[in-house]
Amino acid sequence: MNEVQIENALNKFKELLIEQDSRNQKIKSTKDFKDFKSLDKIIIGVCGGDGIGPIITNEAANVLKFILKDDVDSGKVEFKYIDGLTIENRAKVMKAIPDDVMEELKACDVILKGPTTTPQQGDGLPNIESANVAMRKALDLFANVRPVKIPEENIDWTFFRENTEGAYAVGSKGVDVDGELAFDFVVTTTEGTERIAKLAYEYARNNKKDRVSIITKANIIKTTDGKFLNLCKNIAKDYPEITTDEWYIDITTAKLIDKKRRTDFKVFVLPNLYGDIITDEAAEFQGGVGTAGSANIGKKYAMFEAIHGSAPRMIKEGRGQYADPCSMLRAAVLLLSHIGKQEEADKLEKALDICMITEKKMVITGRDNGCTCEEFGKYVMETLKTLD
């Protein structure tokens, strides 16, 4: 390593410091959540992404339009379809989200978003940031909320994953110093941590959950994880009726499969990377990532999505029509709840439980020995009719 290489690395880190300080000042300036009850019209953006994304997202939108028909007909709810988030389009303009697509997204109140392909080392695609990460940062969607429920096993977990910081906030901005030595970075701010902790504890209080578990690796990642842990513990003091415990991420992954211990968990609050990993593990308990949806919540915007990828292999093999829409339909439940349509959310959740768990007249296999995405969507809508 020579002096020029060291100086270049220091300059890149300086740029990163300035960028993250600016982000920190910006997030501190946004105070209140959007009040959906005050809106004359709620605009739901439908952004299909790529791969199987458009197929499953459009089917979830069809179900949403079915259950919100009265509001759509009266003009209280409008669906806005947004294209342009394919990997080909993003690679063409060398941006995680093209500028015109971002403007369309910002014109919506909530977004139903399909999976998007993220380039990785060696796949021949340009090194552009994940569209999910870029959207979360641009719209300040700081809370990723993922529920997992299996009543027969007494599992009722809700994960509050910090969404805009940690390793993912600067994951594409590491420094390869000299071809032999490379660095990536992790960022944690006071505002970023306190707001996710408050949201988790408020959820626990409002939903009568008696335990919040703080998940870190603070014994090893002492500065950033240590800060996250201590700030969360400080917020916990305002919620004395709730038991707070702390776990390291490695033992947490083990205890989720411990039948004696796992039912103790209720609400989790954790940094970005750990939340991404452990919610995939948790989703396996209710049938896999194809069955799980997630909410990405900010104070002004919110985005709802599946937790799985874009499955380009299914498209390449001509099996796209057999893609499983259940993850997007679960995300639709969260969307309905967020915009104040709790009765409709409960109804859709009940219909999905019937279609996916108890009745199962149609089964998605991802191949032609199962039903298509469209057929399953129609099955859900027919089931909704029986619940009127």
C-alpha positions as a printed NumPy array, in Angstrom:
array([[  0.   ,   0.   ,   0.   ],
       [  1.376,   3.417,  -0.93 ],
       [  0.6  ,   6.981,   0.167],
       [ -1.622,   7.707,  -2.845],
       [ -3.791,   4.661,  -2.122],
       [ -4.107,   5.656,   1.523],
       [ -5.053,   9.217,   0.581],
       [ -7.674,   8.008,  -1.91 ],
       [ -9.206,   5.754,   0.742],
       [ -9.297,   8.592,   3.268],
       [-10.997,  10.885,   0.756],
       [-13.69 ,   8.279,   0.063],
       [-14.296,   7.875,   3.775],
       [-14.503,  11.66 ,   4.181],
       [-17.188,  11.802,   1.468],
       [-19.093,   9.049,   3.27 ],
       [-18.919,  10.919,   6.585],
       [-20.323,  14.084,   5.016],
       [-23.091,  12.149,   3.263],
       [-24.182,  10.319,   6.393],
       [-24.087,  13.457,   8.527],
       [-26.372,  15.148,   5.989],
       [-28.745,  12.152,   6.109],
       [-28.746,  12.265,   9.901],
       [-29.699,  15.951,   9.958],
       [-32.49 ,  15.309,   7.462],
       [-34.116,  12.45 ,   9.371],
       [-34.082,  14.499,  12.576],
       [-36.145,  17.208,  10.87 ],
       [-39.17 ,  14.975,  10.055],
       [-41.481,  14.897,  13.051],
       [-44.97 ,  13.466,  12.505],
       [-46.535,  10.467,  10.733],
       [-48.988,  10.988,   7.858],
       [-52.625,  10.941,   8.982],
       [-54.503,   8.853,   6.404],
       [-57.874,   9.792,   7.877],
       [-57.28 ,  13.388,   6.808],
       [-56.673,  12.531,   3.142],
       [-59.391,  13.067,   0.535],
       [-57.788,  10.36 ,  -1.613],
       [-55.253,   7.63 ,  -0.9  ],
       [-52.99 ,   6.819,  -3.843],
       [-51.69 ,   3.244,  -3.875],
       [-48.71 ,   2.79 ,  -6.169],
       [-48.304,  -0.636,  -7.78 ],
       [-44.68 ,  -1.14 ,  -8.788],
       [-44.039,  -4.626, -10.141],
       [-40.238,  -4.699, -10.189],
       [-38.817,  -7.49 , -12.347],
       [-38.677, -11.274, -12.645],
       [-41.854, -12.679, -11.105],
       [-42.484,  -9.305,  -9.456],
       [-45.059,  -7.9  , -11.894],
       [-46.999, -11.179, -11.902],
       [-47.456, -11.498,  -8.144],
       [-47.771,  -7.75 ,  -7.534],
       [-50.532,  -7.279, -10.103],
       [-52.451, -10.21 ,  -8.634],
       [-52.182,  -8.728,  -5.14 ],
       [-53.378,  -5.401,  -6.565],
       [-56.373,  -7.179,  -8.108],
       [-57.304,  -8.573,  -4.69 ],
       [-56.849,  -5.143,  -3.09 ],
       [-59.084,  -3.516,  -5.704],
       [-61.678,  -6.232,  -5.059],
       [-61.736,  -5.652,  -1.312],
       [-61.574,  -1.844,  -1.664],
       [-64.127,  -1.665,  -4.5  ],
       [-66.426,   0.812,  -2.758],
       [-63.534,   3.18 ,  -2.008],
       [-62.196,   2.883,  -5.558],
       [-65.631,   3.541,  -7.055],
       [-66.131,   6.603,  -4.845],
       [-62.692,   8.001,  -5.66 ],
       [-61.342,   7.661,  -2.118],
       [-58.679,   5.194,  -3.275],
       [-56.745,   5.327,  -6.554],
       [-54.344,   2.719,  -7.931],
       [-51.348,   4.06 ,  -9.854],
       [-49.264,   1.567, -11.871],
       [-45.542,   2.314, -12.08 ],
       [-43.176,   0.611, -14.525],
       [-39.461,   1.098, -15.021],
       [-37.975,  -0.702, -12.025],
       [-36.615,  -3.625, -14.037],
       [-32.935,  -4.479, -13.757],
       [-32.501,  -3.697, -17.469],
       [-33.871,  -0.183, -17.057],
       [-31.891,   0.456, -13.888],
       [-28.668,  -0.797, -15.467],
       [-29.302,   1.36 , -18.554],
       [-29.348,   4.58 , -16.528],
       [-26.866,   3.303, -13.919],
       [-29.183,   4.107, -11.028],
       [-30.838,   1.942,  -8.385],
       [-34.079,   3.793,  -9.129],
       [-34.371,   5.932, -12.283],
       [-35.292,   9.567, -11.598],
       [-38.672,   9.4  , -13.371],
       [-39.637,   6.274, -11.447],
       [-38.665,   7.924,  -8.157],
       [-40.897,  10.906,  -8.919],
       [-43.811,   8.566,  -9.601],
       [-43.185,   6.737,  -6.331],
       [-43.14 ,  10.001,  -4.39 ],
       [-46.535,  10.892,  -5.855],
       [-48.065,   7.914,  -3.997],
       [-49.073,   7.594,  -0.359],
       [-48.295,   3.885,  -0.107],
       [-46.569,   1.507,  -2.506],
       [-47.175,  -2.17 ,  -3.235],
       [-43.795,  -3.225,  -4.618],
       [-42.709,  -6.449,  -6.285],
       [-39.263,  -8.043,  -5.925],
       [-36.33 ,  -6.503,  -7.784],
       [-33.045,  -8.032,  -8.912],
       [-29.918,  -6.739,  -7.167],
       [-26.599,  -7.067,  -9.03 ],
       [-23.885,  -9.034,  -7.288],
       [-20.181,  -9.483,  -7.856],
       [-19.443, -11.506, -10.993],
       [-22.904, -11.526, -12.6  ],
       [-21.934,  -9.126, -15.383],
       [-24.286,  -6.364, -14.226],
       [-23.094,  -2.903, -13.16 ],
       [-22.46 ,  -2.202,  -9.482],
       [-25.674,  -0.354,  -8.706],
       [-27.31 ,  -0.249,  -5.307],
       [-30.267,  -2.427,  -4.379],
       [-33.518,  -0.767,  -5.448],
       [-35.001,  -1.72 ,  -2.075],
       [-32.183,  -0.065,  -0.17 ],
       [-32.363,   3.03 ,  -2.381],
       [-36.138,   3.3  ,  -1.93 ],
       [-35.91 ,   2.915,   1.815],
       [-33.317,   5.68 ,   1.996],
       [-35.011,   8.055,  -0.478],
       [-38.438,   7.721,   1.18 ],
       [-36.946,   7.316,   4.673],
       [-38.716,   4.002,   5.28 ],
       [-36.928,   3.381,   8.527],
       [-38.983,   0.484,   9.896],
       [-39.246,  -2.924,   8.275],
       [-42.05 ,  -4.756,  10.068],
       [-42.431,  -8.498,   9.516],
       [-44.986, -10.596,  11.408],
       [-44.842, -14.385,  11.767],
       [-47.81 , -16.212,  13.312],
       [-48.378, -19.937,  13.817],
       [-51.166, -20.243,  16.42 ],
       [-50.973, -24.016,  16.751],
       [-47.323, -23.711,  17.855],
       [-47.931, -20.614,  19.997],
       [-45.643, -18.551,  17.773],
       [-46.579, -14.879,  17.483],
       [-43.543, -12.827,  16.519],
       [-43.244,  -9.309,  15.151],
       [-39.855,  -8.107,  13.939],
       [-38.917,  -4.419,  13.836],
       [-35.852,  -4.279,  11.636],
       [-34.1  ,  -0.921,  11.349],
       [-34.247,  -0.276,   7.646],
       [-32.012,   2.621,   6.622],
       [-28.799,   2.233,   8.579],
       [-26.455,  -0.572,   9.628],
       [-24.454,  -2.377,   6.956],
       [-27.003,  -1.806,   4.197],
       [-26.983,   1.998,   4.292],
       [-23.429,   2.135,   2.939],
       [-23.085,  -1.41 ,   1.624],
       [-22.145,  -0.312,  -1.895],
       [-19.681,   2.339,  -0.703],
       [-16.85 ,   0.279,   0.702],
       [-13.238,   0.889,  -0.246],
       [-10.918,  -1.548,  -2.019],
       [ -7.688,   0.132,  -0.989],
       [ -5.013,  -1.659,  -2.992],
       [ -6.476,  -4.875,  -4.424],
       [ -5.525,  -6.783,  -1.255],
       [ -7.147,  -4.769,   1.531],
       [-10.843,  -3.868,   1.426],
       [-13.237,  -2.218,   3.881],
       [-16.998,  -1.981,   4.221],
       [-18.773,   0.211,   6.745],
       [-21.649,   0.153,   9.237],
       [-23.499,   3.282,  10.36 ],
       [-25.665,   3.849,  13.455],
       [-27.214,   7.156,  14.518],
       [-29.044,   8.184,  17.655],
       [-32.171,   9.338,  15.785],
       [-32.205,   6.264,  13.556],
       [-32.054,   3.897,  16.507],
       [-34.412,   5.733,  18.834],
       [-37.22 ,   5.96 ,  16.305],
       [-37.198,   2.223,  15.476],
       [-37.044,   1.395,  19.192],
       [-39.982,   3.702,  19.968],
       [-42.038,   2.18 ,  17.153],
       [-41.347,  -1.344,  18.46 ],
       [-42.24 ,  -0.465,  22.034],
       [-45.348,   1.477,  21.001],
       [-46.472,  -1.546,  18.978],
       [-45.866,  -3.813,  21.965],
       [-47.826,  -1.529,  24.276],
       [-50.729,  -1.009,  21.863],
       [-51.007,  -4.71 ,  21.055],
       [-50.555,  -5.931,  24.624],
       [-47.244,  -7.686,  23.944],
       [-45.339,  -8.097,  27.186],
       [-41.795,  -8.593,  25.881],
       [-39.368,  -6.811,  23.555],
       [-36.077,  -8.499,  22.676],
       [-33.139,  -6.364,  21.511],
       [-30.923,  -8.311,  19.1  ],
       [-27.306,  -7.282,  18.397],
       [-23.743,  -8.562,  18.377],
       [-22.633,  -5.858,  20.768],
       [-19.981,  -8.042,  22.38 ],
       [-18.018,  -7.988,  19.099],
       [-19.302,  -5.006,  17.076],
       [-18.888,  -2.763,  20.071],
       [-19.287,   0.761,  18.678],
       [-22.328,   0.589,  16.391],
       [-24.102,  -2.452,  17.868],
       [-23.218,  -1.229,  21.345],
       [-24.81 ,   2.135,  20.563],
       [-27.934,   0.429,  19.185],
       [-28.273,  -1.753,  22.292],
       [-27.79 ,   1.073,  24.796],
       [-30.188,   3.433,  23.037],
       [-32.886,   0.74 ,  22.851],
       [-32.431,  -0.032,  26.555],
       [-32.824,   3.656,  27.311],
       [-36.087,   3.837,  25.347],
       [-37.28 ,   0.735,  27.233],
       [-37.308,   2.766,  30.475],
       [-40.394,   4.583,  29.18 ],
       [-42.267,   1.263,  28.969],
       [-41.906,  -0.259,  32.455],
       [-44.796,  -2.687,  31.944],
       [-42.889,  -4.419,  29.137],
       [-40.109,  -6.906,  29.858],
       [-36.952,  -6.109,  27.902],
       [-34.26 ,  -8.673,  27.25 ],
       [-31.181,  -8.65 ,  25.044],
       [-29.787, -11.387,  22.83 ],
       [-26.866, -11.81 ,  20.475],
       [-27.879, -12.535,  16.921],
       [-26.124, -15.912,  16.718],
       [-27.821, -17.452,  19.747],
       [-31.155, -15.91 ,  18.694],
       [-31.072, -17.847,  15.437],
       [-30.537, -20.996,  17.488],
       [-33.282, -20.259,  20.004],
       [-35.895, -19.701,  17.305],
       [-35.772, -23.437,  16.664],
       [-35.778, -24.259,  20.388],
       [-39.391, -25.266,  21.063],
       [-39.072, -24.54 ,  24.778],
       [-37.612, -21.063,  24.365],
       [-39.053, -19.673,  21.127],
       [-42.563, -19.081,  22.465],
       [-41.105, -16.551,  24.94 ],
       [-40.283, -14.17 ,  22.097],
       [-42.903, -11.583,  21.145],
       [-41.441,  -8.395,  19.619],
       [-37.918,  -8.066,  18.271],
       [-36.004,  -4.866,  17.508],
       [-32.729,  -5.236,  15.648],
       [-30.299,  -3.637,  13.174],
       [-30.674,  -3.936,   9.43 ],
       [-28.489,  -6.905,   8.459],
       [-29.492,  -9.106,  11.384],
       [-33.147,  -8.345,  10.721],
       [-32.841,  -9.37 ,   7.095],
       [-31.289, -12.719,   7.997],
       [-33.412, -13.727,  10.954],
       [-36.768, -12.844,   9.386],
       [-36.039, -15.242,   6.546],
       [-35.408, -17.948,   9.135],
       [-38.603, -17.02 ,  10.965],
       [-40.636, -17.126,   7.756],
       [-39.689, -20.783,   7.291],
       [-41.86 , -21.661,  10.285],
       [-45.006, -20.571,   8.442],
       [-44.118, -22.085,   5.095],
       [-41.123, -20.161,   3.773],
       [-40.292, -16.717,   2.461],
       [-42.921, -17.134,  -0.247],
       [-45.605, -16.87 ,   2.44 ],
       [-44.308, -13.772,   4.236],
       [-44.94 , -10.128,   3.526],
       [-43.382,  -7.067,   5.055],
       [-44.104,  -3.403,   5.705],
       [-41.538,  -0.648,   5.202],
       [-42.826,   2.301,   7.188],
       [-41.715,   5.913,   7.319],
       [-43.388,   9.04 ,   8.604],
       [-44.528,  10.221,   5.156],
       [-44.394,   7.128,   2.916],
       [-44.83 ,   3.384,   3.3  ],
       [-43.946,   0.484,   1.016],
       [-45.22 ,  -3.093,   1.238],
       [-43.468,  -6.048,  -0.368],
       [-42.614,  -9.73 ,  -0.347],
       [-39.459, -10.732,   1.52 ],
       [-38.184, -13.007,  -1.259],
       [-36.355, -12.236,  -4.487],
       [-37.368, -11.847,  -8.122],
       [-36.805, -15.52 ,  -9.082],
       [-35.356, -14.868, -12.572],
       [-34.931, -18.637, -13.046],
       [-38.7  , -19.098, -13.007],
       [-39.064, -16.555, -15.794],
       [-36.194, -18.098, -17.778],
       [-37.812, -21.529, -17.506],
       [-41.225, -20.205, -18.538],
       [-42.854, -20.823, -15.153],
       [-43.684, -17.243, -14.227],
       [-47.449, -17.762, -14.302],
       [-47.067, -20.315, -11.491],
       [-45.367, -17.852,  -9.127],
       [-46.755, -17.78 ,  -5.582],
       [-48.566, -14.49 ,  -4.771],
       [-49.012, -15.295,  -1.071],
       [-46.123, -13.1  ,   0.061],
       [-47.585, -10.099,  -1.749],
       [-51.044, -10.899,  -0.434],
       [-49.697, -10.968,   3.121],
       [-48.06 ,  -7.613,   2.382],
       [-51.442,  -6.355,   1.186],
       [-52.864,  -7.162,   4.635],
       [-50.235,  -4.906,   6.193],
       [-50.982,  -2.172,   3.644],
       [-54.686,  -2.216,   4.469],
       [-53.949,  -1.964,   8.167],
       [-51.541,   0.931,   7.624],
       [-54.063,   3.057,   5.708],
       [-56.699,   2.562,   8.39 ],
       [-58.648,  -0.258,   6.753],
       [-58.314,  -2.659,   9.667],
       [-61.619,  -4.438,   9.084],
       [-60.602,  -5.178,   5.489],
       [-57.131,  -6.222,   6.645],
       [-58.568,  -8.707,   9.126],
       [-60.907, -10.061,   6.485],
       [-58.115, -10.606,   3.955],
       [-55.908, -12.217,   6.587],
       [-58.72 , -14.63 ,   7.475],
       [-59.267, -15.478,   3.788],
       [-55.546, -16.131,   3.329],
       [-55.481, -18.407,   6.38 ],
       [-58.341, -20.399,   4.844],
       [-56.731, -20.58 ,   1.394],
       [-53.173, -21.235,   2.571],
       [-53.589, -23.277,   5.742],
       [-56.966, -24.814,   6.521],
       [-58.916, -25.394,   3.317],
       [-56.2  , -25.351,   0.642],
       [-58.452, -26.123,  -2.327],
       [-55.725, -24.787,  -4.585],
       [-52.005, -25.262,  -4.049],
       [-49.135, -23.264,  -5.508],
       [-46.114, -25.396,  -6.408],
       [-44.282, -23.082,  -8.803],
       [-44.909, -25.579, -11.619],
       [-47.741, -26.827, -13.79 ],
       [-48.716, -29.463, -11.225],
       [-50.134, -26.622,  -9.13 ],
       [-52.428, -23.691,  -9.751],
       [-51.383, -20.447, -11.41 ],
       [-50.903, -17.136,  -9.649],
       [-54.093, -15.806, -11.248],
       [-56.097, -18.873, -10.225],
       [-54.968, -18.518,  -6.636],
       [-55.908, -14.831,  -6.639],
       [-59.406, -15.713,  -7.843],
       [-59.617, -18.382,  -5.111],
       [-58.838, -15.719,  -2.501],
       [-61.477, -13.371,  -3.912],
       [-64.099, -16.134,  -3.96 ],
       [-63.226, -16.886,  -0.343],
       [-63.586, -13.204,   0.558],
       [-67.144, -13.31 ,  -0.79 ],
       [-68.039, -16.052,   1.697],
       [-66.875, -13.837,   4.578],
       [-69.321, -10.991,   3.821]])
